[in-house]
Amino acid sequence: MRAVLMEKGEDGQAVARLAEMSDDALPAGDVTVQVAFSTLNYKDGLCLSATGGGLVRNYPHVPGIDFAGVVESSDDPRYAPGAPVVLTGWRVGEAHWGGYATKARVKADWLVPLPDGLTTRQAMAVGTAGFTAMLAVMALEDHGLTPADGEVLVTGAAGGVGSIAVAILAQLGYQVAAVTGRPETEGYLRDLGATRIVPRADLAEAIKRPMESETWAGCVDAVGGQMLARVLGQLKSNASVAAVGNAGGLAVPANIIPFLLRGINLLGINSVTVPYARRVAAWGRIVTDLPMDKLEAMIQPATLADVPALGEAILRGEVQGRVVVDVTT
């Protein structure tokens, strides 16, 4: 098998290299998968860094938190050889060897059958980012959001989660306001369906009042930090924000008043340990609610050799859309 292997040097810093190794090196698991494609998420960038981002504990290590491929061998009757499968979450690529390799071995419970209507390449164009975006939209719907309620804000809109959230919401008939700090992405975001572009600077200032004008019917927030705090004070009464990321910082200097006087909801989206039924439901919604032509427009193709540099780029905020890694090339 061929893989991106992380090893620690004499200085204690991890370094990534392409390596050929025996299948015997794979960790224990019920199912061995011939991986076709993987992808790149912010968390992958952390795992590929010299410190492992606090996520990788043991070396040598194969990162890659997502993969899609076909079953090579299985000790579980749910997955026969040749069956197409997809994996996201479960700390694969962090605590367990991941998808930046031509083969992976994992627990059967971590897999989901590849949905009808998706190829393995499309599944990795979706990946954890798109899966998380779909979970966020479903959570907002569960709390009453409908297209008639008004504009929905998406922060970090040009990133992986944000891009797919914009495309899904637009497909469902929502007016989407997309927040970005990169003016050059405006055309890209409008092509995905955004009806308004909000400069990042408009939401970057510290909170001046506990509440501002009621503006947003809902929000998918990939930024956190100060921006999330600002958005909380701009939500309409009983509206919700689905929090999916922390690119803008871990601390949220928020005020309790919007929760008390407007009844807003802060919904945490955890895509790592989602129960199986919810996973299947989310993947089914992706097939029906994410336009495949819009998905295709997001794709940046890559190979295993490109992965280390791309990991650095995503941490610098320089990756637009969805990177799809063909592990076979």
PLY file of the C-alpha trace (Angstrom):
ply
format ascii 1.0
element vertex 329
property float x
property float y
property float z
element edge 328
property int vertex1
property int vertex2
end_header
0.00 0.00 0.00
1.00 3.65 -0.52
0.30 6.35 2.05
1.08 9.77 3.44
2.98 8.75 6.57
3.61 11.11 9.47
6.75 10.39 11.46
8.46 12.29 14.27
11.97 13.56 13.70
14.76 13.93 16.23
13.44 17.39 17.11
10.08 15.91 18.10
8.29 17.54 15.17
6.20 15.41 12.82
7.02 15.33 9.12
4.88 13.92 6.30
6.29 11.78 3.48
4.96 9.41 0.84
5.70 5.84 1.86
5.27 2.32 0.52
4.42 -0.20 3.22
3.00 -3.64 3.76
-0.72 -4.17 4.34
0.36 -5.80 7.60
1.04 -2.30 8.93
-2.69 -1.48 8.91
-4.36 -1.22 12.32
-6.91 -3.72 13.60
-10.45 -3.55 12.24
-13.35 -5.50 10.80
-13.24 -4.20 7.25
-10.38 -3.48 4.84
-11.21 -0.89 2.20
-9.50 -0.15 -1.09
-9.58 3.62 -0.89
-10.33 5.51 -4.08
-10.63 9.11 -2.85
-10.09 11.18 0.25
-10.44 14.90 0.85
-9.10 17.84 2.87
-10.67 19.45 5.91
-9.39 21.99 8.42
-8.89 19.14 10.88
-6.72 17.36 8.29
-4.52 20.44 8.18
-4.09 20.23 11.94
-3.24 16.52 11.79
-0.68 17.16 9.04
1.07 19.88 11.04
4.34 19.41 12.89
2.51 19.07 16.21
-0.47 17.07 14.97
-2.72 19.90 16.12
-3.23 18.16 19.45
-5.28 15.54 17.63
-2.65 12.92 16.73
-1.24 11.10 19.73
0.76 8.22 18.26
3.31 8.06 15.45
3.93 6.84 12.81
0.49 7.89 11.63
-1.58 8.01 8.44
-3.90 11.06 8.49
-7.05 11.68 6.44
-10.35 11.91 8.33
-12.51 10.90 5.32
-12.36 8.27 2.63
-14.52 6.48 0.09
-13.80 3.26 -1.76
-14.81 -0.38 -2.04
-14.57 -3.19 0.48
-11.62 -5.50 -0.12
-12.29 -7.92 2.74
-14.69 -7.99 5.67
-15.36 -9.91 8.87
-18.76 -8.26 9.15
-21.73 -9.57 7.14
-23.04 -6.04 6.52
-20.18 -5.29 4.13
-19.34 -7.76 1.39
-16.24 -7.47 -0.82
-16.88 -5.00 -3.64
-19.42 -2.94 -1.69
-18.89 0.83 -2.06
-18.57 2.60 1.30
-17.87 6.00 2.78
-16.38 6.99 6.13
-16.38 10.27 8.01
-15.71 10.91 11.68
-15.05 8.47 14.55
-11.58 10.04 15.01
-10.28 8.21 11.98
-7.26 10.12 10.71
-6.64 11.33 14.27
-6.53 8.44 16.75
-6.86 5.78 14.05
-5.09 5.55 10.70
-7.05 7.35 8.02
-7.73 7.84 4.35
-4.52 9.27 2.90
-3.60 5.78 1.73
-4.58 3.26 -0.89
-5.99 1.01 1.85
-7.64 1.50 5.22
-8.83 -0.91 7.90
-11.59 0.23 10.26
-14.49 -0.94 12.41
-17.58 -1.86 10.41
-19.72 0.36 12.66
-17.86 3.41 11.37
-18.81 2.84 7.74
-21.90 3.87 5.79
-22.93 2.33 2.46
-22.24 4.74 -0.38
-25.67 6.23 -1.19
-27.24 5.46 -4.54
-26.69 8.41 -6.84
-23.21 9.30 -5.54
-19.83 8.22 -6.85
-16.87 7.78 -4.52
-15.39 10.96 -5.99
-18.56 12.94 -5.31
-18.76 11.51 -1.80
-15.31 12.93 -1.07
-16.20 16.24 -2.67
-18.83 16.23 0.09
-16.67 14.67 2.84
-16.87 15.72 6.47
-17.32 19.35 5.41
-20.42 18.68 3.35
-21.75 16.09 5.77
-21.42 18.68 8.55
-23.15 21.31 6.42
-26.07 18.96 5.84
-26.31 18.18 9.56
-26.36 21.92 10.25
-29.20 22.55 7.80
-31.15 19.60 9.23
-30.69 20.97 12.76
-31.95 24.41 11.71
-34.97 22.77 10.08
-35.60 20.71 13.21
-35.84 24.00 15.09
-38.41 25.42 12.70
-36.47 27.21 9.97
-38.28 27.57 6.64
-37.48 29.60 3.49
-40.34 31.98 4.32
-38.56 33.14 7.48
-35.98 35.31 5.71
-32.27 35.40 5.03
-29.96 32.70 6.35
-26.37 33.70 7.08
-23.41 31.43 6.29
-20.06 32.46 7.76
-16.78 31.24 6.34
-18.80 30.77 3.18
-15.96 30.13 0.74
-14.57 27.27 2.82
-15.58 23.63 2.60
-18.51 23.62 5.04
-19.65 27.07 4.00
-19.60 26.36 0.27
-21.80 23.30 0.58
-24.10 24.98 3.10
-24.66 27.85 0.63
-25.42 25.42 -2.21
-27.81 23.29 -0.14
-29.70 26.25 1.32
-30.06 27.88 -2.09
-31.32 24.61 -3.59
-33.93 24.42 -0.82
-35.19 27.91 -1.68
-33.53 30.01 1.03
-32.13 33.50 0.57
-28.48 33.05 1.52
-26.17 35.79 2.79
-22.57 34.60 2.49
-19.82 36.02 4.70
-16.30 36.10 3.27
-13.08 37.98 3.84
-11.91 37.30 0.29
-13.58 39.67 -2.23
-12.33 37.52 -5.11
-14.71 34.72 -4.04
-17.87 36.77 -4.63
-18.52 35.33 -8.11
-17.90 31.80 -6.82
-20.38 32.26 -3.96
-23.05 33.80 -6.17
-22.69 30.88 -8.56
-23.38 28.57 -5.60
-26.60 30.47 -4.93
-25.72 33.27 -2.49
-28.06 36.24 -2.89
-25.99 38.61 -0.78
-22.27 38.90 -0.01
-21.39 40.17 3.47
-17.79 41.37 3.95
-16.14 39.71 6.94
-15.26 43.14 8.33
-18.97 43.91 8.78
-19.19 41.25 11.49
-15.66 41.40 12.89
-16.15 44.28 15.33
-16.69 43.59 19.01
-20.22 43.62 20.36
-21.36 47.17 21.05
-24.88 46.36 22.29
-26.38 43.14 23.66
-28.80 43.06 20.73
-28.86 44.64 17.29
-31.56 44.77 14.62
-33.21 41.41 13.93
-31.61 40.44 10.62
-31.03 36.71 10.18
-33.61 33.93 10.21
-30.83 31.43 10.91
-27.11 30.90 10.55
-24.58 28.20 9.72
-21.45 29.40 11.50
-18.05 27.96 10.62
-16.05 30.71 12.32
-16.96 30.94 16.01
-15.16 33.50 18.15
-16.08 37.15 17.93
-18.10 36.70 14.75
-20.42 34.17 16.34
-20.91 36.49 19.31
-21.88 39.30 16.95
-24.29 37.11 14.97
-26.11 36.00 18.12
-27.23 39.58 18.68
-28.53 39.90 15.10
-30.74 36.81 14.97
-34.50 37.13 14.69
-36.68 36.02 17.59
-36.60 32.24 18.11
-34.01 31.83 15.35
-31.09 29.41 15.59
-27.42 29.29 14.70
-25.78 25.95 13.94
-22.16 26.15 15.12
-19.86 23.95 13.04
-16.35 25.41 13.41
-13.90 27.57 15.27
-11.63 29.08 12.61
-12.09 32.47 14.29
-11.23 31.32 17.79
-12.44 29.15 20.64
-13.68 31.90 22.95
-17.13 33.37 22.24
-17.51 36.73 24.04
-21.29 36.57 23.88
-24.09 38.12 25.91
-26.96 36.18 27.51
-29.56 38.81 26.62
-30.45 37.54 23.08
-31.15 34.11 24.55
-33.44 35.56 27.20
-35.26 38.27 25.26
-35.38 36.72 21.77
-35.34 33.05 22.63
-32.56 32.25 20.20
-30.92 28.81 20.00
-27.24 27.90 19.72
-27.00 24.43 18.17
-23.74 22.53 18.37
-23.07 20.27 15.38
-20.93 17.22 16.13
-20.23 15.24 12.98
-17.77 12.81 14.57
-20.02 10.40 16.51
-23.36 10.88 14.76
-25.61 7.82 15.23
-25.90 5.54 12.21
-29.54 6.36 11.36
-28.84 10.11 11.37
-25.76 9.54 9.18
-27.76 7.62 6.62
-30.49 10.28 6.67
-27.95 13.07 6.14
-26.29 11.27 3.22
-29.72 10.69 1.69
-30.50 14.40 1.97
-27.16 15.23 0.34
-28.16 13.19 -2.71
-31.47 15.03 -3.07
-30.61 18.53 -1.82
-27.07 19.23 -3.04
-26.94 20.08 -6.76
-24.21 17.93 -8.30
-23.27 20.62 -10.82
-22.61 23.02 -7.94
-20.62 20.33 -6.16
-18.50 19.80 -9.25
-17.74 23.52 -9.42
-16.26 23.37 -5.90
-13.77 20.59 -6.62
-10.03 21.15 -6.57
-8.35 17.86 -7.61
-5.22 16.65 -5.82
-2.95 13.63 -5.37
-1.33 12.15 -2.27
1.85 14.06 -3.11
-0.09 17.35 -2.87
-1.49 16.64 0.59
1.27 18.05 2.87
1.32 21.44 1.11
-2.48 21.58 1.01
-2.58 20.91 4.74
-0.51 24.04 5.30
-2.66 26.04 2.88
-5.97 25.20 4.55
-4.62 26.33 7.92
-3.73 29.67 6.31
-7.28 30.02 4.96
-6.12 29.72 1.36
-8.25 26.76 0.22
-11.52 27.46 -1.60
-14.24 24.86 -1.99
-13.49 21.15 -1.74
-10.20 19.36 -2.34
-10.67 15.82 -3.66
-7.59 13.62 -3.28
-7.25 10.76 -5.77
-5.17 8.37 -3.65
-4.50 6.08 -6.61
-2.36 8.66 -8.46
0 1
1 2
2 3
3 4
4 5
5 6
6 7
7 8
8 9
9 10
10 11
11 12
12 13
13 14
14 15
15 16
16 17
17 18
18 19
19 20
20 21
21 22
22 23
23 24
24 25
25 26
26 27
27 28
28 29
29 30
30 31
31 32
32 33
33 34
34 35
35 36
36 37
37 38
38 39
39 40
40 41
41 42
42 43
43 44
44 45
45 46
46 47
47 48
48 49
49 50
50 51
51 52
52 53
53 54
54 55
55 56
56 57
57 58
58 59
59 60
60 61
61 62
62 63
63 64
64 65
65 66
66 67
67 68
68 69
69 70
70 71
71 72
72 73
73 74
74 75
75 76
76 77
77 78
78 79
79 80
80 81
81 82
82 83
83 84
84 85
85 86
86 87
87 88
88 89
89 90
90 91
91 92
92 93
93 94
94 95
95 96
96 97
97 98
98 99
99 100
100 101
101 102
102 103
103 104
104 105
105 106
106 107
107 108
108 109
109 110
110 111
111 112
112 113
113 114
114 115
115 116
116 117
117 118
118 119
119 120
120 121
121 122
122 123
123 124
124 125
125 126
126 127
127 128
128 129
129 130
130 131
131 132
132 133
133 134
134 135
135 136
136 137
137 138
138 139
139 140
140 141
141 142
142 143
143 144
144 145
145 146
146 147
147 148
148 149
149 150
150 151
151 152
152 153
153 154
154 155
155 156
156 157
157 158
158 159
159 160
160 161
161 162
162 163
163 164
164 165
165 166
166 167
167 168
168 169
169 170
170 171
171 172
172 173
173 174
174 175
175 176
176 177
177 178
178 179
179 180
180 181
181 182
182 183
183 184
184 185
185 186
186 187
187 188
188 189
189 190
190 191
191 192
192 193
193 194
194 195
195 196
196 197
197 198
198 199
199 200
200 201
201 202
202 203
203 204
204 205
205 206
206 207
207 208
208 209
209 210
210 211
211 212
212 213
213 214
214 215
215 216
216 217
217 218
218 219
219 220
220 221
221 222
222 223
223 224
224 225
225 226
226 227
227 228
228 229
229 230
230 231
231 232
232 233
233 234
234 235
235 236
236 237
237 238
238 239
239 240
240 241
241 242
242 243
243 244
244 245
245 246
246 247
247 248
248 249
249 250
250 251
251 252
252 253
253 254
254 255
255 256
256 257
257 258
258 259
259 260
260 261
261 262
262 263
263 264
264 265
265 266
266 267
267 268
268 269
269 270
270 271
271 272
272 273
273 274
274 275
275 276
276 277
277 278
278 279
279 280
280 281
281 282
282 283
283 284
284 285
285 286
286 287
287 288
288 289
289 290
290 291
291 292
292 293
293 294
294 295
295 296
296 297
297 298
298 299
299 300
300 301
301 302
302 303
303 304
304 305
305 306
306 307
307 308
308 309
309 310
310 311
311 312
312 313
313 314
314 315
315 316
316 317
317 318
318 319
319 320
320 321
321 322
322 323
323 324
324 325
325 326
326 327
327 328
